[in-house]
Amino acid sequence: TLAAPGQVGAIGSAHAAEAVALSSADLIPLPFDGGGDAMRVGPHAQIFEDTRGDLTFSQLRSATTGWRAAPLDTFNFGVSKSVWWVRASVRNITAAPLRMVVDLGTPNMDYVDAYVVAADGQVRQQVHTGDRLPFSTRGIHDRTLAFAYTLNGHETVDVYLRVATHDGLFELMPLRVFGTKGFVEHTHDENLLISLFHGGLIVLVLYNLFLFVSTREKNFGLYVVYLVVFLINSFAFRGFDMEHLWPDSPRLHNIVVGVSASLIFASGGAFTMAYLHLRRNARPWVWQVAAALIVANLCGALLGLFDFYTLAAGFAAIFGLALVLFLYVTAAVLAMRDVREARFVVMAFTALICSAVLYYLQLLDVLPATRVSFWAMLAGSWIELMVLGFGLADAMNTLKTQKLQAERAARENQEAMALRLEKRVVERTLELAEANRQLSAMSITDELTGAYNRRHFDQQCAQRLAHRGRGEPIALCIFDIDLFKQYNDRYGHVAGDAVLRRFSHAVLAVLHPEGHALFRLGGEEFAALFTTATEAEADALAHRLRDTVNALAIPHADSPRGIVTASFGVAWWGGEALDDLTPEVLYAAADRLLYEAKRGGRDRVVMHRQAAVNQG
């Protein structure tokens, strides 16, 4: 009986250009010798699309048109409502009976019907299985869909596979034929690698769970959720749940796969947003777009919960990849702004995006599917998870280092402050309590210039005269900036303040190395109180200060010299005259000499020893 028109020979649009009518006579038998290496079925196979999906096996065998060449490696039927048939011929090229294993290479094909047809046309074996049927229907007890058949010596058989889906999504099918030993070794190696991957995930989960419990840091908690969802999805998608947990609940298996696929993106996106501190490091709309994409992925998980498998996979593919790309671009921008966490996200997502793009381009039949790229998502995901884990560890180490540095800096500051306070207590007063040292230092310092204020000048002058040694000379130099009022009127008070700061810093650079202090007596008037053996030394110091001020070359349009200058009055006492010297007399003498310098044309130093001062 022939199928109705439109059923037999219908070819999907994606393959229309490649459609070439083939017959069973065009099948080239796959030479099988029972060796350990896997043999690709693709080069020896033909495929057939049943668009209505109701062809029986006998109707298919009667069809004379519609068969065409299969792909060279992995079968990829994409998203289709059709039922697809695959047929291939296998020949035992030895004289001994050999047991072959036909492995679909995937645990996620919904419905699979396998038929082994002998040369006489008799159906020697039938298998009806799939991940929508209980695990007990499988020809071999394995997580992937596979069945075995024993070939007699030099026997040739045709193998037919009918694959159909629950709601339209076909998984990639890297169809292979193995010998028994080769299949066992292949399964062992493959399961070992996947088990190591899952074991690594479990270690990451436990380690980061411990960190989360210890630190209560939100990022560790979100990372644990992401790892758990990823582990569940990988465990179910690779068929281990059907093999070990719920072999009689295929619907639960498909729900777990559908739900966890979208939850991977949602949980991973939430972790990345928190890890990058998007609310703080990016504009509000960036956070809002990322949150909206996470909500879309949660909707995909809801579709998976109701077993809309294809729709759930579509949401994961569209909104999941959109979320990854959006966060990838965001992280790249933040990385250029030197956000350290963003660099780890860029590295992690680069691996994930490359593997995902490769996988989905194959799924959409844009690129040819290969066995190597079939594991691309596994490798890319492992790299991504490890890099993000390193990123979290780096963030924790950075916080720890910053905390230690802050504690060390605080300790050093405390020690330095204690030393400064102790030095001030020795130099300035033995009467002040240690608890008031810092407050005392602030009360004697002029905030604008950094020089000591008038109050401290009075204290220091009185103390020096009260505690001076017998006949120890003392000098007082009072100086101020010439025509400073005119400077303020022309350039403004902000500029005037800047001049005061530069003036005082330059003078301090001269006085400090000599161990002398600078006092601001008020406005633009300053003083230096010091000890010199001779009046010549005092005069020389005052001239050095004058030259230092002139060297600043600060422009002053109202000054005769065109720059900011200063006038100096220096009073020097020594010998027996010190016995009757008081702070008031010392200050009055230096002040008169300053005004004499002003009257004499400014920008000069006027100095007299005590005899001349007394006569004036």
C-alpha positions in Angstrom: 0.0 0.0 0.0 1.4 3.4 -1.0 1.2 6.5 1.2 -1.2 9.3 0.3 0.2 12.1 -1.9 2.1 14.8 0.1 3.3 12.3 2.7 6.1 10.5 0.9 9.0 12.5 -0.5 8.2 15.7 1.3 11.5 17.6 2.0 12.0 20.3 4.5 12.7 23.8 3.1 16.1 23.8 4.8 17.2 20.9 2.6 15.3 21.5 -0.5 18.4 22.5 -2.5 20.0 19.3 -1.7 17.1 17.0 -2.5 18.1 14.1 -4.7 15.9 11.1 -5.1 17.6 7.9 -3.8 16.5 4.3 -3.6 17.5 1.5 -1.3 19.8 0.3 -4.0 21.9 3.4 -3.5 22.7 2.4 0.0 26.4 1.6 0.5 26.7 -0.9 3.3 28.7 0.2 6.3 31.5 -2.4 6.7 31.4 -3.7 10.3 34.2 -5.8 11.8 33.4 -5.4 15.5 36.4 -3.1 16.1 36.7 -0.7 19.0 36.3 2.6 17.0 32.9 4.2 16.5 31.7 4.1 12.9 29.7 7.1 11.5 26.4 6.1 10.1 25.8 9.4 8.2 27.9 8.7 5.1 26.1 5.4 4.6 22.6 6.6 5.4 19.5 8.1 3.8 16.8 10.2 5.4 13.1 10.6 4.7 10.6 13.3 5.9 7.0 12.2 6.7 5.3 15.6 6.9 2.0 14.2 8.3 3.7 11.7 10.6 1.3 8.8 10.0 3.3 6.5 7.7 3.6 3.0 8.9 6.8 1.0 8.5 5.4 -1.1 5.7 4.2 2.0 3.9 7.6 3.5 4.2 9.3 0.4 2.8 7.0 0.6 -0.2 7.9 4.2 -1.0 10.0 4.6 -4.1 10.7 8.3 -3.9 11.6 10.8 -1.1 14.7 9.3 0.2 17.8 11.5 0.1 21.4 11.5 1.4 22.0 11.9 5.1 24.5 14.4 6.7 28.1 13.2 7.0 28.1 13.2 10.7 25.4 14.5 13.1 21.7 14.3 12.2 20.0 17.6 12.8 16.3 17.9 12.0 15.9 21.1 13.9 12.3 22.3 14.8 9.8 20.3 12.7 6.3 18.8 13.1 7.4 16.0 10.7 8.4 12.5 11.5 11.9 11.7 10.2 13.1 8.3 9.0 16.7 7.1 8.7 17.9 4.0 7.0 21.3 2.5 6.6 22.8 -0.8 5.6 25.4 -2.6 7.8 27.5 -5.6 6.7 29.5 -8.0 8.8 32.7 -8.3 6.8 33.9 -11.2 9.0 32.9 -14.8 9.0 32.2 -14.8 12.8 29.0 -13.5 14.4 29.4 -10.0 15.7 27.2 -8.0 18.0 26.8 -4.4 17.0 25.4 -1.5 19.0 23.5 1.3 17.3 23.8 4.4 19.4 21.8 7.5 18.7 24.2 9.6 20.8 21.5 11.4 22.7 19.2 10.6 25.6 16.6 13.3 24.5 14.9 12.0 21.4 11.2 11.8 22.3 10.1 8.8 20.3 12.4 6.3 18.5 11.3 3.2 16.6 14.1 0.9 15.4 13.7 -1.9 12.8 16.4 -4.3 11.8 15.6 -5.9 8.4 17.4 -9.0 7.1 18.4 -9.5 3.4 15.3 -11.7 2.9 13.1 -8.7 3.9 12.1 -10.1 7.3 12.1 -7.8 10.3 14.4 -9.5 12.7 14.3 -6.9 15.6 12.1 -4.0 16.7 12.7 -1.5 19.4 10.2 1.2 20.6 11.7 3.6 23.0 12.5 7.3 23.6 12.8 9.7 26.5 9.0 10.1 26.5 8.7 6.4 27.3 9.8 4.5 30.5 13.5 3.7 30.8 12.7 -0.1 30.6 11.8 0.2 26.9 15.5 0.9 26.0 17.3 -1.8 24.1 20.4 -1.3 26.3 20.5 -0.1 29.9 22.3 3.2 29.2 21.6 6.9 29.6 21.6 7.4 25.8 19.2 5.7 23.4 20.9 2.6 21.9 20.1 -1.0 21.0 22.1 -4.1 20.0 21.8 -6.7 17.3 23.9 -9.8 16.5 25.1 -10.0 12.9 25.8 -13.5 11.5 29.0 -14.0 9.5 28.9 -11.9 6.2 25.3 -10.9 7.0 24.0 -7.6 5.7 21.0 -5.9 7.4 19.1 -2.7 6.9 18.5 -0.6 9.9 15.5 1.8 10.0 15.0 4.5 12.6 11.8 6.5 13.0 12.3 9.6 15.2 9.4 11.8 16.3 9.0 14.6 18.9 6.5 15.6 21.5 6.0 19.1 20.2 8.5 19.7 17.4 12.0 20.1 18.7 14.6 17.5 17.6 17.9 17.1 19.4 21.1 16.6 17.6 21.7 12.9 16.9 25.3 11.8 16.2 24.4 8.3 15.1 27.1 5.7 15.5 27.7 2.0 15.2 29.9 0.3 17.8 31.2 -3.1 18.6 30.3 -4.3 22.1 33.8 -3.6 23.5 34.0 -0.3 21.7 30.6 0.8 23.0 31.5 -0.1 26.6 34.8 1.8 26.4 33.1 4.8 24.7 30.3 4.9 27.3 32.8 4.4 30.1 35.0 7.3 28.9 32.1 9.6 28.1 30.4 9.0 31.5 33.7 9.4 33.3 34.2 12.8 31.8 30.6 13.9 32.5 30.9 12.5 36.0 34.0 14.5 36.6 32.2 17.6 35.3 29.3 16.9 37.7 31.7 16.1 40.5 33.5 19.4 39.9 30.1 21.2 40.1 29.3 19.5 43.3 32.6 20.6 44.8 32.0 24.2 43.7 28.5 24.1 45.2 29.7 22.8 48.5 32.7 25.2 48.7 30.6 28.2 47.8 27.8 27.1 50.1 30.3 27.0 52.9 31.5 30.5 52.0 28.0 31.8 51.9 27.1 30.3 55.3 30.4 31.7 56.7 30.2 35.2 55.2 26.5 35.7 54.4 27.7 37.4 51.2 24.8 37.5 48.7 27.0 36.8 45.7 28.1 33.4 47.1 24.4 32.5 47.6 23.4 33.5 44.1 26.4 31.6 42.7 25.4 28.5 44.6 21.8 28.7 43.1 23.3 29.1 39.7 25.5 26.1 40.1 22.7 23.9 41.5 20.4 24.8 38.6 23.2 24.1 36.1 24.0 20.8 37.8 20.3 19.7 37.7 20.0 20.7 34.0 23.2 18.9 33.0 22.3 15.8 35.0 18.8 15.6 33.4 19.7 16.7 29.9 22.4 14.0 29.7 19.9 11.3 30.8 21.3 10.4 34.2 18.0 11.2 35.9 16.1 8.7 33.8 18.8 6.1 34.4 19.1 6.6 38.2 16.3 8.6 39.7 12.9 8.3 38.0 13.1 5.6 35.2 9.3 5.4 35.1 8.6 9.1 35.0 9.6 10.3 31.5 7.3 13.4 31.7 9.1 14.5 34.9 12.4 14.1 33.1 11.3 16.4 30.2 9.8 19.0 32.7 13.1 19.1 34.6 15.1 19.7 31.4 12.7 22.4 30.1 12.4 24.3 33.4 16.1 24.2 34.3 17.2 25.4 30.8 15.5 28.8 31.4 16.4 28.8 35.1 20.1 28.6 34.2 19.9 31.9 32.4 17.7 33.5 35.1 19.9 32.4 38.0 23.1 33.1 36.1 21.8 36.6 35.1 20.8 37.4 38.7 24.3 36.4 40.0 26.1 38.4 37.3 24.0 41.5 38.0 24.8 41.3 41.7 28.5 40.4 41.1 28.9 43.4 38.8 27.0 45.7 41.2 24.9 47.0 38.2 22.8 49.3 40.4 26.0 51.1 41.4 28.2 50.7 38.4 25.7 51.2 35.5 22.9 53.4 34.5 19.4 52.5 35.8 18.1 51.4 32.4 20.9 48.8 32.2 19.7 47.1 35.4 16.1 47.4 34.2 16.8 45.7 30.8 18.7 42.9 32.5 15.9 42.4 35.0 13.3 42.2 32.2 15.3 39.5 30.4 15.5 37.5 33.6 11.7 37.7 34.0 11.4 36.5 30.3 13.5 33.5 31.2 11.4 32.8 34.2 8.4 32.8 31.9 10.2 30.2 29.8 10.7 28.1 32.9 7.0 28.3 33.6 6.3 27.0 30.0 8.6 24.1 30.8 6.8 23.4 34.0 3.6 22.7 31.9 5.6 20.6 29.5 5.7 23.0 26.5 9.1 21.7 25.8 9.7 23.4 22.4 8.4 26.8 23.6 10.5 26.5 26.8 13.6 25.8 24.7 12.7 28.7 22.4 12.5 31.1 25.3 15.8 29.8 26.6 17.5 30.2 23.2 16.1 33.7 22.5 15.9 35.4 25.9 18.7 33.4 27.5 21.2 34.3 24.8 19.9 37.9 24.7 20.5 38.1 28.4 24.0 36.7 28.1 24.9 39.0 25.2 23.5 42.1 27.0 25.4 41.3 30.2 28.5 40.5 28.1 28.4 43.9 26.4 27.7 45.6 29.8 30.6 43.8 31.4 32.9 44.8 28.5 32.0 48.5 29.0 32.6 48.2 32.8 35.9 46.4 32.2 37.1 49.4 30.1 36.2 51.5 33.2 38.5 49.4 35.3 35.8 47.5 37.1 37.8 44.4 38.2 34.8 42.0 38.5 33.8 42.9 34.9 37.0 41.4 33.5 36.2 38.0 34.9 32.7 38.2 33.5 34.0 39.1 30.1 36.4 36.1 30.1 33.7 33.7 31.4 31.1 34.9 28.9 33.5 34.8 26.0 33.8 31.0 26.5 30.1 30.6 27.0 29.0 32.7 24.0 31.4 31.0 21.6 30.2 27.5 22.6 26.6 28.5 22.6 26.8 30.2 19.2 28.4 27.1 17.8 25.8 24.9 19.3 22.8 26.9 18.2 24.1 27.5 14.7 24.2 23.8 14.3 20.8 23.4 15.8 19.4 25.9 13.3 21.3 24.0 10.5 23.4 27.1 9.7 26.7 25.2 10.3 27.2 21.5 9.8 26.9 19.5 13.0 30.0 17.6 14.1 30.8 15.3 17.0 33.4 17.6 18.4 31.1 20.6 18.6 28.4 18.4 20.2 30.2 18.9 23.5 30.9 22.6 22.9 28.3 23.7 25.5 29.8 21.4 28.1 33.3 22.7 27.7 32.3 26.4 27.4 30.0 26.1 30.4 32.8 24.5 32.5 35.2 27.3 31.6 32.6 29.9 32.4 31.8 28.4 35.8 35.4 28.1 36.7 36.3 31.7 35.7 33.3 33.0 37.6 34.4 31.0 40.6 37.9 32.4 40.3 36.3 35.9 40.1 34.4 35.3 43.3 37.6 34.1 45.0 39.5 37.1 43.7 36.8 39.4 45.0 37.0 37.7 48.4 40.8 38.0 48.4 40.6 41.6 47.4 38.2 42.4 50.2 40.5 40.6 52.6 43.5 42.4 51.4 41.7 45.8 51.6 40.6 45.0 55.1 44.2 44.1 56.1 45.6 47.2 54.4 43.0 49.3 56.1 43.8 47.8 59.5 47.6 48.2 58.9 47.1 51.8 57.7 45.0 52.6 60.7 47.6 51.0 63.0 50.4 53.0 61.3 48.4 56.2 61.5 47.8 55.6 65.2 51.5 54.9 65.8 52.5 58.0 63.8 50.0 60.2 65.6 51.2 58.9 68.9 54.8 59.8 68.0 53.7 63.3 66.8 51.7 63.9 69.9 54.6 62.8 72.1 57.0 65.1 70.2 54.7 68.1 70.6 54.3 67.4 74.3 58.2 67.5 74.7 58.7 70.6 72.5 55.7 72.8 73.3 54.4 72.1 76.8 54.9 69.7 79.6 51.7 70.9 81.3 49.2 69.7 78.7 47.7 66.2 79.2 48.3 63.6 76.5 44.6 63.3 75.7 44.6 67.0 74.5 47.7 66.9 72.2 45.9 66.7 68.9 43.4 69.4 69.9 46.2 71.6 71.0 48.0 71.2 67.7 44.9 72.3 65.8 44.4 75.3 68.1 47.9 76.7 67.3 47.9 76.3 63.6 46.6 78.6 60.9 44.3 76.6 58.6 45.0 78.6 55.4 48.8 78.7 55.5 49.9 75.9 57.7 51.9 78.4 59.8 51.4 78.7 63.6 48.9 81.3 64.7 49.2 84.5 66.8 48.2 82.7 70.0 51.0 80.2 69.6 53.4 83.0 68.8 52.6 84.7 72.1 53.1 81.5 74.0 56.4 80.6 72.3 57.8 84.2 72.7 57.0 84.1 76.4 58.4 80.6 76.9 61.6 81.3 75.1 62.3 84.5 77.1 61.4 82.7 80.3 63.5 79.7 79.7 66.4 81.1 77.7 69.9 80.4 78.9 72.2 83.1 80.3 73.2 85.4 77.5 71.6 83.2 74.8 70.8 85.6 71.8 67.3 85.8 70.4 66.0 87.3 67.2 62.5 88.2 65.9 61.8 88.8 62.3 58.4 90.3 61.4 57.5 90.5 57.7 54.5 91.0 55.5 53.5 91.1 51.9 53.8 94.5 50.2 50.6 96.1 48.9 48.6 93.0 49.7 45.3 95.0 49.9 45.8 96.3 46.4 46.5 92.7 45.2 43.2 91.5 46.8 41.3 94.4 45.2 42.7 93.7 41.7 42.8 89.9 41.7 40.2 88.9 44.3 40.4 87.2 47.7 40.6 83.7 46.3 43.8 84.7 44.4 44.9 86.4 47.6 44.5 83.3 49.6 46.5 81.3 47.0 49.3 83.9 47.4 49.3 83.5 51.2 49.6 79.7 50.8 52.4 79.9 48.3 54.2 82.6 50.3 54.0 80.6 53.6 55.1 77.3 51.9 58.1 79.0 50.4 59.1 80.6 53.7 58.6 77.4 55.5 60.9 75.6 53.1 63.7 78.0 54.3 62.8 78.0 58.0 62.1 74.3 58.7 65.5 72.9 57.7 67.0 75.4 60.2 64.6 74.3 62.9 62.7 77.6 63.0 59.0 78.1 63.1 56.7 80.3 61.0 53.9 82.3 62.7 51.0 84.1 61.0 50.3 87.1 63.2 47.3 88.2 61.2 46.3 89.0 57.6 49.5 89.1 55.5 51.8 89.6 58.5 54.1 86.8 59.5 56.9 86.3 62.0 59.9 84.0 62.7 61.3 83.6 66.2 64.8 82.0 66.3 68.2 81.9 68.0 71.4 83.0 66.2 74.8 83.5 67.5 75.3 86.9 65.8 73.1 89.6 64.3 74.8 88.9 60.9 73.3 85.4 60.9 69.9 86.8 61.6 70.2 89.4 58.8 71.4 86.7 56.4 68.3 84.5 57.2 66.0 87.5 56.6 67.6 88.2 53.2 67.2 84.5 52.3 63.5 84.8 53.0 63.3 88.0 50.9 65.1 86.3 48.0 62.8 83.3 48.3 59.7 85.4 48.0 61.0 87.3 45.0 61.9 84.0 43.4 58.2 83.0 43.3 57.7 85.8 40.7 54.0 86.0 41.5 52.6 88.8 39.1 51.4 91.9 40.9 50.4 94.8 38.6 50.2 97.4 41.4 53.7 96.6 42.7 56.6 98.8 41.5 58.6 95.6 40.7 55.6 94.0 39.0 55.7 90.9 41.3 54.7 90.1 44.9 57.4 91.3 47.4 57.7 91.4 51.2 59.3 93.8 53.7 61.3 92.5 56.8 62.1 94.0 60.2 64.6 92.1 62.3 65.3 92.8 66.0 68.2 90.9 67.5 69.1 90.8 71.3 72.2 89.4 73.0 74.4 89.8 76.0 73.3 91.6 79.2 70.5 93.5 77.5 68.5 90.2 77.5 68.0 90.5 81.2 65.3 93.2 80.8 63.8 91.9 77.6 60.1 91.2 77.5 57.9 89.8 74.7 56.2 93.2 74.3 59.6 95.0 73.9 60.8 92.4 71.5 57.7 92.6 69.3 57.5 96.4 69.4 61.2 96.7 68.3 60.7 94.3 65.3 57.4 95.9 64.3 59.0 99.4 64.2 61.8 98.1 62.0 59.2 96.5 59.7 57.4 99.8 59.2 60.8 101.5 58.6 61.3 99.0 55.8 57.9 99.9 54.4 58.6 103.6 54.5 62.0 103.0 52.9 60.4 101.7 49.7 59.4 98.1 50.6 61.0 94.9 49.4 63.9 95.2 51.8 65.3 94.0 55.2 65.8 96.5 58.0 67.8 95.3 61.0 69.3 96.8 64.2 70.7 95.2 67.3 69.3 96.1 70.7 71.3 99.3 71.2 70.0 100.9 68.1 66.5 99.8 68.8 66.7 101.3 72.3 67.8 104.6 70.9 64.9 104.7 68.4 
